[in-house]
């Protein structure tokens, strides 16, 4: 055991939304884990952080409006901690890919899997030019995403002109919008695979409503009764595992649908964040929160004894 590891027996959970993280923090405290709970946008005390050996990044990549400066600082901190030898779960690579749908597309297509055709918007003047290379209908959406916020459905060129005028200020300000080909789900459902360290926690089948909010987590406003557990086939299970592994995501999910446009399985979201559904924990032999706590404790113990 090295002296550095011996003296770093604390787990730091860094997060943004207290409501989503309270169950995890309470469960870890109940286990008497040496814990530092740290909001990502608040100053970090060097004294409190001195004993930290494992950092668990729980900052959601898509939970509505965000401060780009705070996320850039978080990426810098994650990278810095990794270089110093700390064990970072869902580190800099995972977070940088998680906050960009375009980067997710590059990664997923690089694995020879299917992702919607997507183009970056650099100002509203190029919207029509980009659309010439794509098939309607389209989505105009923020690159970072988040519970369906800011997404506009575009059925034709005239509508694109109107939306370009409406979104001109936000597109210019953040320069982070994209145009993406829309794929209708052939069965009216999307699917979400949740993993911890490459092991499937569960697969959800989510019946779509009349919004672009596909988030099934508690507090996301998903319709009651629209989420069910299913057993994915081995090929889907392995594809999801490959995506998260390539992104450096240890705890997170991927989402896909079966496209009525192409007939293909389309992966459209990679999320290095898991906010497990409360109702799922009542299923026999399945307690995702316990699985996550077990993994964090094991990781902390391994780091401390290396």
MISEGU-139439 format. One record per residue (C-alpha): residue number from 1; x, y, z. Coordinates in Angstrom, 3 decimals, padded with zeros to 6 digits, m for minus. Example, Ala and Ser with C-alpha at 12.3 -4.5 7.8 and 13.67 -1.06 7.14 Angstrom:
<recs>
<rec n="1" c1="012.300" c2="m004.500" c3="007.800"/>
<rec n="2" c1="013.670" c2="m001.060" c3="007.140"/>
</recs>
This chain:
<recs>
<rec n="1" c1="000.000" c2="000.000" c3="000.000"/>
<rec n="2" c1="001.406" c2="003.416" c3="m000.910"/>
<rec n="3" c1="001.411" c2="006.226" c3="001.583"/>
<rec n="4" c1="m000.689" c2="008.379" c3="m000.724"/>
<rec n="5" c1="m003.438" c2="005.756" c3="m000.994"/>
<rec n="6" c1="m003.289" c2="004.886" c3="002.705"/>
<rec n="7" c1="m004.096" c2="008.472" c3="003.664"/>
<rec n="8" c1="m006.905" c2="008.891" c3="001.136"/>
<rec n="9" c1="m009.840" c2="006.902" c3="002.476"/>
<rec n="10" c1="m012.620" c2="009.375" c3="001.683"/>
<rec n="11" c1="m015.201" c2="009.196" c3="m001.111"/>
<rec n="12" c1="m016.218" c2="012.493" c3="m002.706"/>
<rec n="13" c1="m019.590" c2="012.569" c3="m004.437"/>
<rec n="14" c1="m019.719" c2="015.688" c3="m006.580"/>
<rec n="15" c1="m023.197" c2="016.607" c3="m007.804"/>
<rec n="16" c1="m025.515" c2="019.335" c3="m009.031"/>
<rec n="17" c1="m029.058" c2="018.325" c3="m008.039"/>
<rec n="18" c1="m029.516" c2="017.660" c3="m004.334"/>
<rec n="19" c1="m032.940" c2="016.058" c3="m004.816"/>
<rec n="20" c1="m031.555" c2="013.434" c3="m007.192"/>
<rec n="21" c1="m028.586" c2="012.627" c3="m004.966"/>
<rec n="22" c1="m030.094" c2="012.621" c3="m001.491"/>
<rec n="23" c1="m031.021" c2="008.901" c3="m001.546"/>
<rec n="24" c1="m027.460" c2="007.949" c3="m002.502"/>
<rec n="25" c1="m025.843" c2="010.219" c3="000.070"/>
<rec n="26" c1="m028.137" c2="008.953" c3="002.824"/>
<rec n="27" c1="m027.431" c2="005.330" c3="001.893"/>
<rec n="28" c1="m023.674" c2="005.921" c3="001.994"/>
<rec n="29" c1="m023.900" c2="007.705" c3="005.345"/>
<rec n="30" c1="m025.956" c2="004.805" c3="006.707"/>
<rec n="31" c1="m023.046" c2="002.530" c3="005.729"/>
<rec n="32" c1="m020.627" c2="004.822" c3="007.586"/>
<rec n="33" c1="m018.671" c2="005.578" c3="004.410"/>
<rec n="34" c1="m016.074" c2="008.333" c3="004.913"/>
<rec n="35" c1="m017.897" c2="010.817" c3="002.694"/>
<rec n="36" c1="m017.605" c2="014.299" c3="001.247"/>
<rec n="37" c1="m020.773" c2="015.560" c3="m000.476"/>
<rec n="38" c1="m019.803" c2="018.450" c3="m002.737"/>
<rec n="39" c1="m021.899" c2="020.591" c3="m005.072"/>
<rec n="40" c1="m019.955" c2="021.118" c3="m008.278"/>
<rec n="41" c1="m020.663" c2="024.865" c3="m008.457"/>
<rec n="42" c1="m019.570" c2="025.663" c3="m004.898"/>
<rec n="43" c1="m016.017" c2="026.266" c3="m003.619"/>
<rec n="44" c1="m014.119" c2="023.129" c3="m002.688"/>
<rec n="45" c1="m012.339" c2="023.157" c3="000.653"/>
<rec n="46" c1="m008.775" c2="021.873" c3="000.316"/>
<rec n="47" c1="m008.856" c2="020.648" c3="003.901"/>
<rec n="48" c1="m012.018" c2="018.614" c3="003.294"/>
<rec n="49" c1="m010.680" c2="017.212" c3="000.022"/>
<rec n="50" c1="m007.249" c2="016.253" c3="001.374"/>
<rec n="51" c1="m008.321" c2="012.712" c3="002.373"/>
<rec n="52" c1="m010.288" c2="011.988" c3="m000.822"/>
<rec n="53" c1="m009.111" c2="008.972" c3="m002.809"/>
<rec n="54" c1="m012.162" c2="008.267" c3="m004.972"/>
<rec n="55" c1="m014.312" c2="010.855" c3="m006.740"/>
<rec n="56" c1="m017.740" c2="009.925" c3="m008.087"/>
<rec n="57" c1="m018.929" c2="012.467" c3="m010.634"/>
<rec n="58" c1="m022.704" c2="012.751" c3="m010.306"/>
<rec n="59" c1="m023.120" c2="016.023" c3="m012.177"/>
<rec n="60" c1="m025.887" c2="015.464" c3="m014.690"/>
<rec n="61" c1="m025.030" c2="016.253" c3="m018.286"/>
<rec n="62" c1="m028.557" c2="017.257" c3="m019.201"/>
<rec n="63" c1="m030.706" c2="018.777" c3="m016.484"/>
<rec n="64" c1="m031.784" c2="022.025" c3="m018.050"/>
<rec n="65" c1="m029.979" c2="025.372" c3="m018.257"/>
<rec n="66" c1="m026.401" c2="025.223" c3="m017.054"/>
<rec n="67" c1="m023.448" c2="027.525" c3="m016.583"/>
<rec n="68" c1="m020.869" c2="026.615" c3="m019.267"/>
<rec n="69" c1="m018.090" c2="028.087" c3="m017.128"/>
<rec n="70" c1="m018.942" c2="025.789" c3="m014.226"/>
<rec n="71" c1="m018.879" c2="022.732" c3="m016.489"/>
<rec n="72" c1="m015.545" c2="023.746" c3="m018.006"/>
<rec n="73" c1="m014.149" c2="024.074" c3="m014.492"/>
<rec n="74" c1="m015.544" c2="020.657" c3="m013.592"/>
<rec n="75" c1="m013.856" c2="019.111" c3="m016.639"/>
<rec n="76" c1="m010.571" c2="020.737" c3="m015.595"/>
<rec n="77" c1="m010.955" c2="019.441" c3="m012.030"/>
<rec n="78" c1="m011.815" c2="015.898" c3="m013.154"/>
<rec n="79" c1="m008.792" c2="015.806" c3="m015.451"/>
<rec n="80" c1="m006.538" c2="017.245" c3="m012.749"/>
<rec n="81" c1="m007.655" c2="014.665" c3="m010.169"/>
<rec n="82" c1="m007.061" c2="011.853" c3="m012.654"/>
<rec n="83" c1="m003.546" c2="013.100" c3="m013.369"/>
<rec n="84" c1="m002.834" c2="013.237" c3="m009.628"/>
<rec n="85" c1="m003.703" c2="009.564" c3="m009.308"/>
<rec n="86" c1="m007.128" c2="009.803" c3="m007.729"/>
<rec n="87" c1="m009.694" c2="007.216" c3="m008.774"/>
<rec n="88" c1="m012.373" c2="009.140" c3="m010.666"/>
<rec n="89" c1="m015.609" c2="007.393" c3="m011.611"/>
<rec n="90" c1="m017.191" c2="009.000" c3="m014.685"/>
<rec n="91" c1="m014.210" c2="011.251" c3="m015.235"/>
<rec n="92" c1="m013.273" c2="013.940" c3="m017.726"/>
<rec n="93" c1="m013.765" c2="011.865" c3="m020.881"/>
<rec n="94" c1="m017.147" c2="010.572" c3="m019.760"/>
<rec n="95" c1="m018.369" c2="014.038" c3="m018.841"/>
<rec n="96" c1="m017.116" c2="015.745" c3="m022.004"/>
<rec n="97" c1="m018.906" c2="013.187" c3="m024.179"/>
<rec n="98" c1="m021.980" c2="013.269" c3="m021.979"/>
<rec n="99" c1="m022.531" c2="016.999" c3="m022.500"/>
<rec n="100" c1="m022.333" c2="016.832" c3="m026.307"/>
<rec n="101" c1="m024.769" c2="014.974" c3="m028.551"/>
<rec n="102" c1="m022.418" c2="015.572" c3="m031.473"/>
<rec n="103" c1="m019.521" c2="013.923" c3="m029.659"/>
<rec n="104" c1="m021.796" c2="011.022" c3="m028.781"/>
<rec n="105" c1="m022.635" c2="010.631" c3="m032.449"/>
<rec n="106" c1="m018.964" c2="010.523" c3="m033.431"/>
<rec n="107" c1="m018.298" c2="007.849" c3="m030.808"/>
<rec n="108" c1="m021.325" c2="005.690" c3="m031.598"/>
<rec n="109" c1="m020.793" c2="005.797" c3="m035.361"/>
<rec n="110" c1="m017.132" c2="005.004" c3="m034.764"/>
<rec n="111" c1="m018.296" c2="001.740" c3="m033.194"/>
<rec n="112" c1="m020.220" c2="001.030" c3="m036.435"/>
<rec n="113" c1="m023.553" c2="001.498" c3="m034.698"/>
<rec n="114" c1="m026.367" c2="003.780" c3="m035.830"/>
<rec n="115" c1="m026.885" c2="007.353" c3="m034.618"/>
<rec n="116" c1="m029.140" c2="010.068" c3="m036.128"/>
<rec n="117" c1="m027.521" c2="012.288" c3="m038.762"/>
<rec n="118" c1="m026.589" c2="015.476" c3="m036.876"/>
<rec n="119" c1="m025.012" c2="018.783" c3="m037.915"/>
<rec n="120" c1="m023.626" c2="021.578" c3="m035.741"/>
<rec n="121" c1="m025.322" c2="024.980" c3="m036.052"/>
<rec n="122" c1="m022.906" c2="027.926" c3="m036.105"/>
<rec n="123" c1="m025.356" c2="030.809" c3="m036.241"/>
<rec n="124" c1="m028.822" c2="030.808" c3="m037.763"/>
<rec n="125" c1="m027.709" c2="031.717" c3="m041.280"/>
<rec n="126" c1="m026.484" c2="028.186" c3="m041.966"/>
<rec n="127" c1="m029.687" c2="026.386" c3="m040.970"/>
<rec n="128" c1="m031.029" c2="026.154" c3="m044.518"/>
<rec n="129" c1="m027.653" c2="025.077" c3="m045.886"/>
<rec n="130" c1="m027.402" c2="022.287" c3="m043.346"/>
<rec n="131" c1="m030.950" c2="021.167" c3="m044.044"/>
<rec n="132" c1="m030.163" c2="020.699" c3="m047.730"/>
<rec n="133" c1="m027.975" c2="017.753" c3="m046.759"/>
<rec n="134" c1="m030.577" c2="016.157" c3="m044.485"/>
<rec n="135" c1="m033.994" c2="014.535" c3="m044.655"/>
<rec n="136" c1="m036.998" c2="016.152" c3="m043.006"/>
<rec n="137" c1="m038.431" c2="015.992" c3="m040.397"/>
<rec n="138" c1="m035.637" c2="017.433" c3="m038.274"/>
<rec n="139" c1="m035.018" c2="018.465" c3="m034.695"/>
<rec n="140" c1="m033.409" c2="021.785" c3="m033.754"/>
<rec n="141" c1="m031.937" c2="021.159" c3="m030.316"/>
<rec n="142" c1="m029.203" c2="022.147" c3="m027.856"/>
<rec n="143" c1="m026.070" c2="020.049" c3="m028.213"/>
<rec n="144" c1="m026.025" c2="019.397" c3="m024.463"/>
<rec n="145" c1="m029.632" c2="018.210" c3="m024.263"/>
<rec n="146" c1="m031.544" c2="017.691" c3="m021.050"/>
<rec n="147" c1="m035.049" c2="016.306" c3="m020.443"/>
<rec n="148" c1="m036.236" c2="017.456" c3="m023.868"/>
<rec n="149" c1="m035.709" c2="021.150" c3="m023.108"/>
<rec n="150" c1="m035.217" c2="023.502" c3="m026.043"/>
<rec n="151" c1="m036.074" c2="020.935" c3="m028.729"/>
<rec n="152" c1="m038.121" c2="022.081" c3="m031.720"/>
<rec n="153" c1="m039.668" c2="019.726" c3="m034.283"/>
<rec n="154" c1="m039.095" c2="020.947" c3="m037.852"/>
<rec n="155" c1="m041.222" c2="019.495" c3="m040.631"/>
<rec n="156" c1="m040.267" c2="021.758" c3="m043.563"/>
<rec n="157" c1="m037.911" c2="024.515" c3="m044.787"/>
<rec n="158" c1="m040.353" c2="027.375" c3="m044.075"/>
<rec n="159" c1="m040.684" c2="026.289" c3="m040.477"/>
<rec n="160" c1="m036.902" c2="026.162" c3="m040.216"/>
<rec n="161" c1="m036.673" c2="029.819" c3="m041.273"/>
<rec n="162" c1="m039.187" c2="030.829" c3="m038.606"/>
<rec n="163" c1="m037.438" c2="028.841" c3="m035.879"/>
<rec n="164" c1="m034.096" c2="030.275" c3="m036.925"/>
<rec n="165" c1="m035.409" c2="033.761" c3="m036.195"/>
<rec n="166" c1="m036.889" c2="032.721" c3="m032.851"/>
<rec n="167" c1="m033.699" c2="030.966" c3="m031.738"/>
<rec n="168" c1="m031.255" c2="033.466" c3="m033.195"/>
<rec n="169" c1="m030.232" c2="034.955" c3="m029.854"/>
<rec n="170" c1="m029.698" c2="031.634" c3="m028.073"/>
<rec n="171" c1="m027.852" c2="030.095" c3="m031.020"/>
<rec n="172" c1="m025.515" c2="033.069" c3="m031.237"/>
<rec n="173" c1="m024.998" c2="033.210" c3="m027.489"/>
<rec n="174" c1="m024.163" c2="029.563" c3="m026.822"/>
<rec n="175" c1="m023.210" c2="028.342" c3="m030.309"/>
<rec n="176" c1="m024.225" c2="024.867" c3="m029.223"/>
<rec n="177" c1="m027.317" c2="023.962" c3="m031.246"/>
<rec n="178" c1="m027.556" c2="021.171" c3="m033.756"/>
<rec n="179" c1="m029.880" c2="019.945" c3="m036.468"/>
<rec n="180" c1="m030.690" c2="016.262" c3="m036.220"/>
<rec n="181" c1="m032.784" c2="013.965" c3="m038.365"/>
<rec n="182" c1="m035.865" c2="012.828" c3="m036.481"/>
<rec n="183" c1="m036.552" c2="009.104" c3="m036.197"/>
<rec n="184" c1="m040.062" c2="008.016" c3="m035.285"/>
<rec n="185" c1="m040.051" c2="004.957" c3="m033.017"/>
<rec n="186" c1="m041.733" c2="002.138" c3="m034.897"/>
<rec n="187" c1="m043.416" c2="000.817" c3="m031.747"/>
<rec n="188" c1="m043.934" c2="004.150" c3="m029.995"/>
<rec n="189" c1="m041.250" c2="003.287" c3="m027.425"/>
<rec n="190" c1="m037.664" c2="003.986" c3="m026.559"/>
<rec n="191" c1="m035.389" c2="001.767" c3="m024.485"/>
<rec n="192" c1="m032.874" c2="002.646" c3="m021.777"/>
<rec n="193" c1="m030.053" c2="000.363" c3="m020.659"/>
<rec n="194" c1="m028.539" c2="001.124" c3="m017.234"/>
<rec n="195" c1="m025.083" c2="m000.211" c3="m016.334"/>
<rec n="196" c1="m022.706" c2="m000.237" c3="m013.393"/>
<rec n="197" c1="m019.126" c2="m001.162" c3="m014.335"/>
<rec n="198" c1="m020.250" c2="m002.969" c3="m017.493"/>
<rec n="199" c1="m022.932" c2="m004.959" c3="m015.694"/>
<rec n="200" c1="m026.545" c2="m004.412" c3="m016.685"/>
<rec n="201" c1="m028.699" c2="m003.072" c3="m013.877"/>
<rec n="202" c1="m031.916" c2="m003.058" c3="m015.865"/>
<rec n="203" c1="m033.441" c2="m002.226" c3="m019.233"/>
<rec n="204" c1="m036.492" c2="000.028" c3="m019.395"/>
<rec n="205" c1="m039.148" c2="000.227" c3="m022.072"/>
<rec n="206" c1="m040.610" c2="003.746" c3="m022.104"/>
<rec n="207" c1="m043.837" c2="004.550" c3="m023.946"/>
<rec n="208" c1="m043.483" c2="007.954" c3="m025.575"/>
<rec n="209" c1="m045.865" c2="010.810" c3="m024.850"/>
<rec n="210" c1="m046.371" c2="014.045" c3="m026.766"/>
<rec n="211" c1="m043.109" c2="015.697" c3="m025.660"/>
<rec n="212" c1="m039.401" c2="015.119" c3="m026.273"/>
<rec n="213" c1="m038.782" c2="014.444" c3="m022.587"/>
<rec n="214" c1="m037.724" c2="010.788" c3="m022.457"/>
<rec n="215" c1="m036.143" c2="010.995" c3="m019.010"/>
<rec n="216" c1="m037.560" c2="008.183" c3="m016.823"/>
<rec n="217" c1="m036.016" c2="009.373" c3="m013.574"/>
<rec n="218" c1="m037.949" c2="010.459" c3="m010.507"/>
<rec n="219" c1="m038.829" c2="014.133" c3="m010.876"/>
<rec n="220" c1="m038.588" c2="014.197" c3="m014.673"/>
<rec n="221" c1="m042.340" c2="014.193" c3="m015.191"/>
<rec n="222" c1="m042.606" c2="010.956" c3="m017.143"/>
<rec n="223" c1="m046.162" c2="009.665" c3="m017.400"/>
<rec n="224" c1="m047.243" c2="007.151" c3="m014.768"/>
<rec n="225" c1="m047.453" c2="003.627" c3="m016.127"/>
<rec n="226" c1="m045.304" c2="004.382" c3="m019.168"/>
<rec n="227" c1="m042.178" c2="002.574" c3="m017.922"/>
<rec n="228" c1="m041.708" c2="m001.197" c3="m017.719"/>
<rec n="229" c1="m038.768" c2="m003.527" c3="m017.183"/>
<rec n="230" c1="m037.744" c2="m005.792" c3="m020.064"/>
<rec n="231" c1="m034.967" c2="m008.283" c3="m020.782"/>
<rec n="232" c1="m032.716" c2="m007.091" c3="m023.647"/>
<rec n="233" c1="m031.192" c2="m009.591" c3="m026.043"/>
<rec n="234" c1="m027.471" c2="m010.345" c3="m025.840"/>
<rec n="235" c1="m026.549" c2="m008.278" c3="m028.882"/>
<rec n="236" c1="m028.194" c2="m005.121" c3="m027.519"/>
<rec n="237" c1="m026.650" c2="m005.766" c3="m024.121"/>
<rec n="238" c1="m023.164" c2="m005.954" c3="m025.637"/>
<rec n="239" c1="m023.665" c2="m002.877" c3="m027.844"/>
<rec n="240" c1="m024.656" c2="m000.787" c3="m024.840"/>
<rec n="241" c1="m021.637" c2="m002.058" c3="m022.942"/>
<rec n="242" c1="m019.319" c2="m001.155" c3="m025.837"/>
<rec n="243" c1="m020.698" c2="002.380" c3="m026.070"/>
<rec n="244" c1="m020.221" c2="003.154" c3="m022.391"/>
<rec n="245" c1="m016.788" c2="001.533" c3="m022.292"/>
<rec n="246" c1="m015.599" c2="003.608" c3="m025.252"/>
<rec n="247" c1="m016.876" c2="006.760" c3="m023.524"/>
<rec n="248" c1="m015.199" c2="005.935" c3="m020.214"/>
<rec n="249" c1="m018.554" c2="005.723" c3="m018.438"/>
<rec n="250" c1="m018.678" c2="003.352" c3="m015.463"/>
<rec n="251" c1="m022.125" c2="004.280" c3="m014.156"/>
<rec n="252" c1="m024.626" c2="005.403" c3="m016.750"/>
<rec n="253" c1="m027.025" c2="004.551" c3="m019.523"/>
<rec n="254" c1="m027.615" c2="004.451" c3="m023.256"/>
<rec n="255" c1="m030.930" c2="004.891" c3="m025.032"/>
<rec n="256" c1="m032.148" c2="003.558" c3="m028.362"/>
<rec n="257" c1="m035.235" c2="003.160" c3="m030.511"/>
<rec n="258" c1="m036.280" c2="001.142" c3="m033.533"/>
<rec n="259" c1="m036.596" c2="003.609" c3="m036.414"/>
<rec n="260" c1="m039.631" c2="003.628" c3="m038.688"/>
<rec n="261" c1="m037.523" c2="005.652" c3="m041.153"/>
<rec n="262" c1="m034.696" c2="003.147" c3="m041.605"/>
<rec n="263" c1="m035.767" c2="000.006" c3="m039.760"/>
<rec n="264" c1="m032.504" c2="000.187" c3="m037.815"/>
<rec n="265" c1="m031.789" c2="000.270" c3="m034.099"/>
<rec n="266" c1="m030.809" c2="003.895" c3="m033.485"/>
<rec n="267" c1="m028.799" c2="004.864" c3="m030.419"/>
<rec n="268" c1="m029.551" c2="008.505" c3="m029.661"/>
<rec n="269" c1="m028.321" c2="009.229" c3="m026.133"/>
<rec n="270" c1="m025.427" c2="008.371" c3="m023.857"/>
<rec n="271" c1="m025.852" c2="009.500" c3="m020.275"/>
<rec n="272" c1="m023.033" c2="009.216" c3="m017.695"/>
<rec n="273" c1="m025.538" c2="009.596" c3="m014.918"/>
<rec n="274" c1="m028.017" c2="007.180" c3="m013.366"/>
<rec n="275" c1="m030.893" c2="008.373" c3="m011.236"/>
<rec n="276" c1="m032.605" c2="005.073" c3="m010.606"/>
<rec n="277" c1="m036.375" c2="004.888" c3="m010.512"/>
<rec n="278" c1="m037.720" c2="004.422" c3="m006.993"/>
<rec n="279" c1="m040.369" c2="001.969" c3="m008.129"/>
<rec n="280" c1="m037.814" c2="m000.296" c3="m009.746"/>
<rec n="281" c1="m036.280" c2="m001.145" c3="m006.366"/>
<rec n="282" c1="m039.361" c2="m003.128" c3="m005.333"/>
<rec n="283" c1="m038.717" c2="m005.724" c3="m008.027"/>
<rec n="284" c1="m037.487" c2="m009.087" c3="m006.718"/>
<rec n="285" c1="m033.714" c2="m009.301" c3="m006.250"/>
<rec n="286" c1="m033.182" c2="m005.868" c3="m007.790"/>
<rec n="287" c1="m032.019" c2="m002.882" c3="m005.768"/>
<rec n="288" c1="m030.005" c2="m000.525" c3="m007.995"/>
<rec n="289" c1="m029.110" c2="001.827" c3="m005.157"/>
<rec n="290" c1="m027.644" c2="m001.049" c3="m003.150"/>
<rec n="291" c1="m025.700" c2="m002.190" c3="m006.236"/>
<rec n="292" c1="m024.277" c2="001.295" c3="m006.679"/>
<rec n="293" c1="m023.317" c2="001.645" c3="m003.015"/>
<rec n="294" c1="m021.649" c2="m001.789" c3="m003.115"/>
<rec n="295" c1="m019.628" c2="m000.726" c3="m006.158"/>
<rec n="296" c1="m018.552" c2="002.567" c3="m004.587"/>
<rec n="297" c1="m017.504" c2="000.875" c3="m001.351"/>
<rec n="298" c1="m015.557" c2="m001.795" c3="m003.248"/>
<rec n="299" c1="m013.821" c2="000.841" c3="m005.385"/>
<rec n="300" c1="m012.890" c2="002.896" c3="m002.327"/>
<rec n="301" c1="m011.575" c2="m000.173" c3="m000.512"/>
<rec n="302" c1="m009.502" c2="m001.255" c3="m003.517"/>
<rec n="303" c1="m007.992" c2="002.222" c3="m003.884"/>
<rec n="304" c1="m007.198" c2="002.396" c3="m000.159"/>
<rec n="305" c1="m005.445" c2="m000.999" c3="m000.126"/>
<rec n="306" c1="m003.492" c2="m000.706" c3="m003.432"/>
</recs>
